[in-house]
Structures are given as C-alpha cells and as structure tokens.
Amino acid sequence: MLAAVRSAAITGIDAYGVTVEVDAALGLPAWTIVGLAASAVKESRERVTSAILNAGFALPPRRVTVNLAPADVRKDGTAFDLPIALALLVATGQLPADAVEGMVVVGELGLDGTVRPVRGSLSIARLGAQCLAAHSEGRDQGARSGATAPPLLILPPENVAEASLVTAARLGTAPTLAALVTVLRSRDVHEARIARKGRPATAADAADFADVVGQPAAKRALEVAAAGGHNVLLIGPPGAGKTMLARRMPSILPLLTEEEALEVIAIRSVAGLLDGGGALPPPRPFRSPHHTISGAGLIGGGSVPRPGEVSLAHCGVLFLDELLELPRSVLDAIRQPLEEGRVVIARALGSVTYPARFTLVAATNPCPCGRSGDATGVCRCASTDVLRYRARLSGPLADRIDMHLTVGAVAVRALGGRGEAECSAHIRSRVELARVRQRERYRSMPRVTCNAQVPGRWLDVSTPVDARARELLATAAERLGMSARGYHRMLRVARTIADLGARESIGTDDIAEALRYRPAVPDTRAE
C-alpha cells in the first residue's frame, strides 16, 4: 500500500515542502530510502522501527521504500522521522489515510516513541502559513470558493514556542508517537498556541556606556556608527578599553523590528543555538569569535552548510578583537558580506544563502607590541615590523570599514573619578531618532533602513550638500587618494552625523567630523 505525508526541510534559513512517500509492498523485508537522503535521514530507519514497536504498533514484514520528493534536492537532518513513521502506519493499514490530510509533519523520534525537537521550526511555520496554503489551494482546482486555510503543522512540543511567533501558522503537537496517532484517529487534533512573551526594554542595557570612564571621542564614534549602521575599527594599545566599548555597542542600537527579529530567530534556530524562542523581540545579536577562528567558522560552510559568525551577527554587531591576528585569507573573506549583506555557500549539489547584514566593530593594536604612539609605554618594534603588521589589513577591506578611530589609554588617576557619564539609554534615544529620519528618507527603497546600506551614487545625487562642504569633501578625497567607494562611505558617515544633528543638509562641520574617521594614510591599494 502506498501512503504520503507532507513535511518540510530547510535550505539556508528558508523552508521548502517535502512529500514523504512510503510504499509497504509484499516481498523480502527490507528498507530503502531514496531522494538524496543524507546519513542522518538514512539512519531514521532504526529510529522509526524502534519507535513504532515501542509505541505498541505492529511492523509487518514488508519491503519498505521511502521516497523524499523532490528527489533532486539533498535532504538532511532528523525532522523526517515522524512523517516517515506516520506514512508507514498508513501504508500498513494502522492509520486511516485521511487522518493526515491537510497536515505538515516534522519531528525527530526517540527509540521509545517520544517526539524530540528539530531545527528550523520557525522557518517551517512561515512556510506552512504562506507557501503551502497557496500550493494546496492551487491543487484544489478552484472547486471551492474562498481561501484555503493554512495546513496544520504538527511539530514537537519544544518547538511550539518558536513556531508560535508566526501568528498565521496553525500548530499541533503531541509528546509521543502513540499520543499523536490517538488524536489523529479521533480527528481531535487541537491547535497549540503559546502566548508571545515580551522582552523588557532594559534587557540590552546590562552593559552600559555609563560604565566607561573617559573616551568621549570613541563614544561619539560608536554613536555615529550605531545611528548609520557603519563599520568601525578601533586602534589602540592594550587596556585602552576597546573591548569594553565594543561590548556596549548593542546597548545603543534600536530594538529589532518584528521582521528583523524573525530573521534573527530563524538563523539561530537553523544553527541550533536558539534559547528562549518565545521572547519577541530578542536582543540585538553580539558575536565575538576568537581570532583563531577558521574561515568556515566565520563565514559559514561545512559538508552540511551551517551559518557562520557573520550570519549569527545578522542585524547586530560582529566584534573582531585582535583583527590583525586573523589570517589574511579569513579577513578578506568578510569582504563579500560587508558589501552585499549576505553569504553564498556553494556546494556541488547546490548553493545556500544566509543573510549577513551586520555592523562590524573591529579592534587592533597599532603594532605587534601594542605600544606604538602610547605615552604610557615604549614601543620596541622596528619600523619594518610595524609596517608589516599593519599591512595584514588589505586595502580593499580597509576601504570597506567606514570609520577608523585611534583610542588612547585612559590615565590611571582618571579611573577613580566620580564624574557622571552618559548612559546608553540617552545615547540610544538619539540613535533611534536618527534611524527614524533614515527610514523615512529611504521608505521607497526595499531593504535599505540606514545610511550605510544606501547606494553611494543615489546619496551623492539626492543628498543636499553645502557648496563649501562639497568642496571640502572633494579636496579631502584627492589628498587622501580615496577610491570611489571610500568617497561614498565618507559621504554616508557625514549624512549620519547630520541626521544626529537633525540637519537636512550636510555642512562643513559634518564633513570635517567624517574626515576624522578616515585612516591617516591612504588605504586604497589596487584590488
């Protein structure tokens, strides 16, 4: 007998429909799984058979063939256990075929029949609420008037909180295979729903800028970077506070929008890192990988592609401490996500795309010993060593970092001061107002929410710039040997500074401050 159960799989952070077909034919007992199934999928044979027997069902000696359609797309993971088990029960006559109609089923099975959580349930819920409903309606040939309800998504209990963030999804769950079959036989599958939990607005303020003593120039630079989504490089000796400043960057960023929050949760779910999936919105991501990280760990990859740190930092901050200690090949690999806001991982069987639109905050020492230009210590590095060390940052990558800032050490006597420092909440209020102005300005441009993302040519033509300011900008570009990319990046920074000051036109003061964040020496070498 032939049976089919609808399921879903993940590619990147998007889900696509999969039909699980099971044929239980007479013949010598055997199992065959086809449809480009990876090892984890082929191992489902052992989990499914044990789960069916331990749940109290029979497993007649048949020649079982499992097909995962579409058969030309690679399938991976354990989410097909539950649909395979249900299809096998239908094929062997232990479950009515119409009991699984209008459902999408995902879930891993334990040997005792328990239903265990899977990755990517948020993406699957979005698919169930959007794509699969339209697909089902099209197959009905318009025999019924009105819209077809989205299919009921059957998933593990631990995944309900995450999937509930998709309000249009219809969810059902059961703790065990036996319990699920019982409710399917009785046609009494109740929709599961968990209330969406709000996150306190102060959750991002655990690390506050009020804790930072001194460093007014660095605080101002990070405020500009947060307001416009600009990448920033902090250069200074050890102990100057570069890491302390960077870790407080998320506290001045605006809260995630609902669309951004769903993307962040989907990435973490696919990566298997989701915690507290019912909270919305989650805090802005902050990722701080060690400088020994590999290229695959930073960008993503592997035999079964997984998102890397640049994707886990999507809509948040990627902090690369000891930037120049990273291998040159790893550093240059982030040029594409910095420019395009996404990562494409190509494999023989296809390619996977992960979003990677983040704010880069990098920190480095000015020389190998870290004391170059530091009044509190003596640099013992030869000039050739300093030049070689700084050359690890390639010109094309340096040109993609909007703001370069030298951070000096704070005097020891100042550390005991009791002066009032501005808190993150006050800074964030100015950042949010600047972001509101940018969203209004770019409302006709999809996926552009801040100045760092706007095309340079559009900004050059459409942004009002004072005549003196434009002359200053042109002169600086010539003297510093800027590339077209560097020129437009400086204009973007100036636009953000003007937004923080609630000015429609860019003035000379805005250009002058933006010039302070350019490298002291030309960084635009031939690509």
C-alpha positions in Angstrom: 0.0 0.0 0.0 1.2 3.5 -0.8 1.0 6.4 1.6 2.1 10.1 1.5 2.6 12.6 4.3 3.6 16.2 3.8 6.7 17.5 5.5 9.3 20.3 5.1 13.1 20.8 5.1 15.5 23.7 5.4 17.8 25.2 2.9 19.7 28.2 4.3 17.1 29.8 6.6 14.2 29.1 4.3 11.9 26.1 4.3 10.6 24.1 1.3 7.9 21.5 1.1 8.8 17.8 1.0 6.4 14.9 0.4 7.3 11.7 2.3 6.1 8.7 0.3 6.1 5.2 1.8 5.4 2.0 -0.1 5.0 -1.1 2.0 4.9 -3.9 -0.6 5.0 -7.7 -0.2 8.4 -9.2 -0.5 11.5 -9.9 1.5 11.7 -7.5 4.5 14.0 -4.5 3.5 14.2 -0.8 3.8 15.2 1.6 1.1 15.3 5.4 1.4 15.7 7.4 -1.8 15.5 11.1 -2.7 19.1 12.3 -2.0 18.9 11.4 1.7 22.0 12.2 3.9 23.3 9.9 6.5 21.1 11.3 9.3 18.0 10.7 7.2 19.0 7.1 6.3 19.5 6.4 10.0 15.8 7.1 10.6 15.1 3.5 9.7 16.4 2.4 13.1 14.7 5.1 15.0 11.4 4.7 13.2 11.2 1.0 13.5 12.1 1.0 17.3 9.7 3.9 17.9 6.8 2.1 16.2 7.4 -1.1 18.1 7.9 0.5 21.5 4.8 2.6 20.9 2.7 -0.5 20.7 2.1 -0.7 16.9 2.9 -3.7 14.6 5.5 -3.7 11.9 4.6 -6.3 9.3 7.5 -7.8 7.4 7.3 -5.8 4.1 9.6 -4.3 1.6 9.5 -0.7 2.6 10.5 2.1 0.1 10.7 5.7 1.3 10.9 8.5 -1.2 11.5 12.1 -0.3 10.2 14.3 -3.0 11.5 16.4 -4.7 14.1 13.7 -5.2 16.8 16.0 -6.8 17.3 18.1 -3.6 19.6 16.9 -0.8 17.8 16.2 2.5 19.5 16.3 5.8 18.5 16.2 9.5 16.2 14.1 11.7 12.9 16.0 11.0 11.6 13.3 8.7 11.4 10.6 11.4 7.8 11.5 12.4 6.3 11.8 8.9 8.0 8.6 7.9 6.5 6.8 10.9 3.0 8.2 10.2 3.2 7.3 6.5 4.4 3.8 7.4 1.4 3.3 9.7 -0.9 4.5 6.9 0.8 2.2 4.4 0.3 -0.8 6.7 -3.3 0.0 7.5 -2.9 1.0 11.1 -3.9 4.7 10.5 -6.6 6.0 8.1 -5.1 7.8 5.1 -7.4 10.8 5.5 -6.2 11.3 9.1 -3.0 13.0 7.9 -4.6 15.1 5.1 -4.1 18.9 5.4 -1.1 18.5 7.7 2.6 19.2 7.6 4.6 17.0 9.9 8.1 17.4 11.3 9.8 15.8 14.3 12.6 13.5 15.4 11.7 10.3 17.2 13.4 8.7 20.1 13.6 4.9 20.3 10.8 4.9 22.9 8.5 6.9 20.6 9.0 10.3 22.2 8.8 13.3 19.8 12.0 15.4 20.0 12.7 18.9 18.8 14.2 19.8 15.4 16.0 22.8 14.0 14.3 25.4 11.8 10.7 25.2 13.1 10.2 28.9 12.7 11.1 28.8 9.0 8.8 25.7 8.6 6.0 27.6 10.3 6.4 30.5 8.0 6.3 28.1 5.0 3.2 26.5 6.4 1.4 29.8 6.8 2.4 31.2 3.4 3.6 28.9 0.7 1.9 25.6 1.4 -1.5 27.2 1.8 -1.2 28.7 -1.7 0.0 25.4 -3.0 -2.9 23.5 -1.6 -5.4 26.0 -2.9 -3.9 25.7 -6.4 -4.2 21.9 -6.3 -7.9 22.1 -5.3 -8.6 23.4 -8.9 -10.8 26.1 -7.5 -13.6 23.6 -6.7 -14.3 25.5 -3.5 -14.8 29.3 -3.3 -12.9 31.2 -0.7 -9.4 30.9 0.7 -8.0 27.6 1.9 -6.8 27.6 5.5 -3.1 27.0 6.0 -2.2 23.4 6.8 -1.9 22.3 10.4 1.7 22.0 11.3 2.4 19.0 13.6 5.7 19.6 15.4 7.4 18.6 18.7 6.2 20.3 21.9 9.6 22.0 22.5 9.3 23.8 19.1 5.8 25.3 19.7 7.0 28.4 21.4 9.4 29.2 18.5 6.8 28.4 15.8 4.1 30.4 17.6 6.0 33.6 16.6 4.4 33.1 13.2 0.9 34.2 14.1 -0.7 32.9 10.9 0.5 29.4 11.5 -1.8 26.6 12.8 0.1 24.4 15.1 -0.5 21.0 16.7 1.7 18.9 18.8 2.0 15.6 20.8 4.6 14.4 23.2 4.8 10.8 21.8 4.1 8.9 18.6 1.3 6.9 20.4 -0.4 10.1 21.6 -0.3 11.6 18.1 -1.8 8.6 16.5 -4.6 8.5 19.1 -5.6 12.1 18.3 -5.3 11.6 14.6 -7.6 8.6 14.8 -10.2 10.6 16.7 -9.8 13.6 14.4 -9.4 15.7 17.5 -6.1 17.5 16.9 -6.3 20.7 18.9 -4.3 23.7 17.8 -1.4 24.5 20.1 -0.7 28.1 21.0 1.8 29.7 23.4 1.5 33.4 24.3 4.2 35.5 22.8 6.5 36.8 25.6 7.7 40.3 25.6 11.3 41.2 26.4 11.9 44.0 28.8 13.2 47.1 27.1 16.1 47.3 29.5 17.5 43.9 28.6 20.0 45.4 26.2 21.3 47.7 28.9 23.2 45.2 31.0 26.4 46.6 29.7 26.1 50.4 29.8 28.2 53.2 28.4 27.9 54.9 31.8 30.5 52.3 33.0 33.1 53.7 30.5 35.4 56.3 32.0 36.6 58.9 29.6 36.9 58.1 25.9 34.5 60.8 24.7 35.8 60.6 21.1 35.3 56.8 21.0 31.8 57.1 22.4 30.9 59.7 19.8 32.3 57.5 17.1 30.2 54.5 18.2 27.1 56.6 18.4 27.6 57.7 14.8 28.3 54.0 13.8 25.1 52.9 15.6 23.0 55.6 14.1 24.1 54.9 10.5 25.0 51.2 10.7 28.6 52.0 9.9 31.6 49.6 10.4 34.2 50.9 12.7 37.9 50.0 13.5 39.3 50.9 17.0 43.1 51.2 17.1 44.8 51.5 20.4 47.2 49.9 23.0 46.2 47.1 25.3 44.0 48.2 28.1 42.6 51.3 26.4 39.1 50.0 26.6 38.5 48.9 23.0 36.7 45.7 24.1 34.7 47.4 26.8 33.4 49.9 24.3 32.6 47.3 21.6 30.6 45.2 24.1 28.4 48.2 24.8 27.6 48.8 21.2 24.3 46.7 21.2 23.0 48.8 24.2 22.7 51.9 22.0 21.1 50.1 18.9 17.4 50.4 18.4 15.2 47.4 19.3 14.7 44.9 16.5 11.7 45.2 14.3 9.4 42.2 14.1 10.7 41.3 10.7 14.3 41.5 11.8 13.5 39.6 15.0 12.1 36.7 13.0 15.2 36.6 10.8 17.4 36.5 13.8 15.4 33.8 15.5 15.3 31.7 12.2 19.1 31.9 11.9 19.7 30.8 15.5 17.2 28.1 15.1 18.9 26.7 12.0 22.2 26.8 13.8 20.8 25.0 16.8 21.5 27.9 19.2 18.0 29.1 20.0 17.2 29.7 23.6 14.0 31.2 24.9 12.4 31.1 21.5 9.2 32.6 22.8 10.6 36.0 23.5 10.0 38.8 21.0 11.8 40.9 20.2 15.1 39.2 21.1 18.2 41.4 21.9 20.4 42.5 19.1 23.0 39.8 18.4 26.5 40.3 19.6 29.1 37.8 18.3 32.7 37.9 19.4 34.6 35.0 17.8 38.3 34.3 18.8 40.9 35.4 16.4 41.9 31.7 15.8 38.5 31.1 14.1 38.6 29.4 10.7 37.1 30.7 7.5 34.2 28.3 7.6 33.5 29.2 11.2 33.4 32.9 10.4 31.7 32.9 7.0 29.8 29.6 7.3 30.2 26.3 5.5 30.9 22.7 6.2 29.9 19.5 4.4 26.4 20.3 5.6 26.4 24.1 5.4 25.7 25.9 8.6 25.6 29.7 9.3 28.9 31.3 10.4 29.5 34.1 12.8 28.7 36.8 10.2 25.2 35.3 9.8 24.7 34.8 13.5 25.5 38.5 13.9 22.8 39.5 11.4 21.0 42.7 12.5 23.5 43.0 15.3 27.2 43.5 16.0 30.2 41.3 14.9 33.2 42.2 17.1 36.5 41.0 15.8 39.1 41.6 18.5 42.8 41.4 17.6 41.7 41.9 14.0 45.2 41.8 12.5 45.9 38.4 14.2 43.3 36.8 12.0 44.8 35.1 8.8 44.7 37.3 5.8 42.5 34.8 3.9 39.9 34.8 6.7 39.9 38.7 6.8 39.4 39.0 3.1 36.6 36.5 3.2 34.3 39.0 5.0 34.5 41.5 2.2 31.5 40.0 0.4 29.2 40.0 3.4 30.3 43.5 4.3 29.4 44.7 0.8 26.3 42.6 0.0 24.8 41.8 3.4 24.6 38.0 2.6 26.8 34.9 2.3 26.5 32.4 -0.5 28.0 29.0 0.2 28.3 27.0 -3.0 28.5 23.2 -3.0 28.4 20.6 -5.7 24.7 19.8 -5.1 23.7 23.5 -4.9 24.2 26.7 -3.0 22.9 28.1 0.2 22.4 31.8 1.0 22.4 33.2 4.6 21.7 36.8 5.5 24.7 38.6 7.0 23.8 42.3 7.4 25.7 43.3 10.5 27.7 46.2 11.9 31.4 45.3 12.2 33.3 46.6 15.2 37.0 45.6 15.0 39.8 46.3 17.4 43.5 46.0 16.9 46.8 47.1 18.4 48.8 49.7 16.4 51.9 47.5 16.3 52.9 43.9 17.4 53.8 45.0 20.9 50.8 47.4 21.1 52.8 50.4 22.4 53.2 52.4 19.2 52.1 56.0 19.9 51.3 55.2 23.5 52.6 57.8 26.0 52.4 55.2 28.9 54.9 52.7 27.3 57.8 52.4 24.9 57.4 50.6 21.6 60.2 48.2 20.8 59.0 47.3 17.3 61.2 48.1 14.3 59.5 50.3 11.7 59.5 47.4 9.2 57.7 45.2 11.8 55.1 47.9 12.3 54.5 48.3 8.5 54.3 44.5 8.0 51.8 44.2 10.9 49.6 46.9 9.5 49.8 45.5 6.0 47.8 42.5 7.2 44.7 44.6 6.7 44.3 44.8 3.0 43.4 48.0 1.2 40.1 46.7 -0.2 39.0 45.5 3.3 40.1 48.8 5.0 38.2 50.7 2.4 35.0 48.8 3.4 35.4 50.0 7.1 33.7 53.4 7.2 35.3 54.7 10.4 38.9 54.3 11.7 39.4 55.7 15.2 42.5 55.8 17.4 41.7 55.0 21.1 44.2 56.3 23.6 44.8 54.8 27.1 42.9 56.4 30.0 45.1 57.9 32.7 45.1 55.9 35.8 44.2 58.8 38.0 41.0 59.3 35.9 39.8 55.8 36.6 38.8 56.7 40.2 36.8 59.8 39.1 33.2 60.0 40.0 32.1 62.1 37.0 28.7 61.4 35.6 28.9 59.6 32.3 26.0 59.5 29.8 24.1 56.3 29.9 23.2 54.0 27.0 19.5 54.9 27.1 20.2 58.6 26.4 22.5 57.7 23.5 20.0 55.2 22.1 17.3 57.8 22.1 19.3 60.0 19.7 20.2 56.9 17.6 16.6 56.0 17.3 15.6 59.5 16.2 18.3 59.4 13.5 17.2 55.9 12.4 13.6 57.2 12.1 14.8 60.0 9.7 16.7 57.5 7.6 13.7 55.1 7.3 11.6 57.9 6.2 14.1 59.0 3.7 14.6 55.5 2.2 11.0 54.3 2.5 10.8 53.7 -1.3 14.0 51.6 -1.3 13.4 48.0 -0.1 15.8 46.5 2.4 17.5 49.9 3.0 17.0 51.0 6.6 20.1 53.1 7.3 22.7 55.3 5.6 25.4 52.5 5.5 23.1 50.5 3.1 22.1 53.2 0.6 23.8 53.2 -2.8 26.6 55.8 -2.9 25.5 57.3 -6.2 22.0 57.8 -5.0 23.2 59.5 -1.9 25.6 61.7 -3.9 22.9 62.9 -6.2 19.9 63.1 -3.8 21.5 64.5 -0.6 21.8 68.3 -0.2 25.4 69.3 0.5 26.5 72.8 1.1 28.8 74.2 -1.6 31.7 74.7 0.9 31.1 71.2 2.3 31.2 69.6 -1.1 34.5 71.5 -2.0 36.0 70.2 1.3 34.9 66.7 0.5 36.4 66.8 -3.0 39.7 68.3 -1.8 40.0 65.6 1.0 39.2 62.8 -1.4 42.0 64.0 -3.7 44.6 64.5 -1.0 43.8 61.2 0.8 43.7 59.3 -2.5 40.3 57.9 -1.8 38.6 55.4 -4.1 35.0 56.0 -5.3 34.0 53.5 -2.5 35.9 55.4 0.1 34.4 58.8 -1.1 30.9 57.5 -0.9 31.5 55.9 2.5 32.7 59.2 3.9 29.6 60.9 2.5 27.4 58.3 4.2 29.1 59.0 7.5 28.6 62.7 7.1 25.0 62.1 6.3 24.6 60.2 9.6 26.3 63.0 11.5 23.8 65.4 10.0 20.9 63.1 10.9 22.1 63.0 14.6 22.0 66.8 14.5 18.6 66.9 12.8 20.0 68.7 9.8 18.6 68.2 6.3 21.7 69.5 4.5 25.3 68.2 5.1 27.5 71.1 6.2 31.3 71.6 6.6 31.2 70.5 10.2 29.7 67.2 9.2 32.3 66.6 6.5 35.1 67.7 8.9 34.0 65.2 11.6 33.6 62.4 9.0 37.2 63.1 7.9 38.4 62.4 11.4 37.3 58.8 11.0 39.3 58.2 7.9 42.7 56.5 8.1 45.7 58.8 8.5 47.4 57.2 5.4 45.8 56.1 2.1 44.2 52.7 2.4 43.0 52.2 -1.1 45.5 49.9 -2.8 44.9 48.1 -6.0 42.5 45.3 -5.8 
